[in-house]
Amino acid sequence: MTFEIKECTLGDVAPHATIRGRTKGNVKVRLQETQPGSTFDHNLTLRVWADVVDGASASEIRTQLLAKAAHILNRTVAVAERVALPPRRPT
């Protein structure tokens, strides 16, 4: 089984409502899973946050949020690969 990121977008970026210096956002990911004879698309929304310093540019904040999403996605894929079930046989 393999996983491939097909699309990744960052949206809804805003300062955290109560934690000063924290920015939050949503990263939407379309992940394609390929098994022998089958392909599945998974649409995920990852809620991410980053602690940023005053004066950080939008580009720096975006990079931090996407890095957080990449970390979460890597952990998710690692777990999925460990617990993967053998492909279903046709009946």
C-alpha positions as CSV (number, residue, x, y, z in Angstrom):
1,M,0.0,0.0,0.0
2,T,1.3,3.5,-0.9
3,F,0.1,7.0,-0.1
4,E,0.5,10.0,-2.2
5,I,-0.4,13.6,-1.4
6,K,-2.4,14.9,-4.4
7,E,-3.5,18.3,-3.1
8,C,-2.7,20.4,-0.1
9,T,-4.2,23.9,0.7
10,L,-4.0,26.2,3.7
11,G,-7.1,28.2,4.7
12,D,-8.9,29.9,7.5
13,V,-5.6,31.4,8.9
14,A,-6.3,33.6,12.0
15,P,-4.8,34.5,15.3
16,H,-5.9,32.2,18.1
17,A,-8.8,33.7,20.0
18,T,-7.3,33.4,23.5
19,I,-3.6,32.4,23.2
20,R,-1.4,35.4,22.4
21,G,1.2,34.7,19.8
22,R,-0.5,31.6,18.3
23,T,-1.9,31.4,14.8
24,K,-4.3,28.7,13.7
25,G,-5.4,27.4,10.4
26,N,-6.9,24.5,8.5
27,V,-5.0,22.4,6.0
28,K,-7.1,20.4,3.5
29,V,-5.3,17.4,2.1
30,R,-6.3,15.0,-0.6
31,L,-4.4,11.8,0.0
32,Q,-4.5,8.9,-2.5
33,E,-4.1,5.4,-1.2
34,T,-3.0,2.7,-3.7
35,Q,-3.4,-1.0,-3.1
36,P,-3.1,-3.8,-5.6
37,G,-6.0,-3.3,-7.9
38,S,-7.6,-0.4,-6.0
39,T,-7.2,3.3,-5.5
40,F,-8.9,5.3,-2.8
41,D,-9.0,9.1,-2.3
42,H,-9.1,10.4,1.3
43,N,-10.0,14.0,2.0
44,L,-8.6,15.2,5.3
45,T,-8.9,18.6,7.1
46,L,-6.0,19.1,9.6
47,R,-6.5,21.8,12.2
48,V,-3.0,23.2,12.9
49,W,-1.4,25.9,14.9
50,A,1.9,27.7,15.2
51,D,3.4,29.8,17.9
52,V,4.8,32.8,16.1
53,V,6.9,35.8,17.1
54,D,5.7,39.4,16.7
55,G,6.4,40.7,13.3
56,A,6.5,37.2,11.6
57,S,5.7,37.5,7.9
58,A,2.7,35.8,6.3
59,S,5.2,33.5,4.5
60,E,6.9,32.5,7.7
61,I,3.5,31.7,9.4
62,R,2.3,29.8,6.3
63,T,5.6,27.7,6.4
64,Q,5.1,26.9,10.1
65,L,1.5,25.9,9.7
66,L,2.3,23.7,6.7
67,A,5.2,22.1,8.6
68,K,2.9,21.3,11.4
69,A,0.4,19.7,8.9
70,A,3.3,17.7,7.3
71,H,4.3,16.3,10.8
72,I,0.7,15.3,11.6
73,L,0.2,13.7,8.1
74,N,3.5,11.8,8.4
75,R,2.4,10.3,11.7
76,T,-1.1,9.4,10.3
77,V,0.4,7.7,7.2
78,A,2.9,5.8,9.4
79,V,0.1,4.4,11.6
80,A,-2.0,3.5,8.5
81,E,0.9,1.6,7.0
82,R,1.5,-0.3,10.2
83,V,-2.1,-1.4,10.7
84,A,-3.0,-1.9,7.0
85,L,-5.1,-4.9,6.4
86,P,-4.4,-7.2,3.4
87,P,-6.4,-6.2,0.3
88,R,-9.9,-7.7,0.0
89,R,-10.2,-10.6,-2.4
90,P,-13.0,-10.5,-5.0
91,T,-16.0,-12.6,-4.1
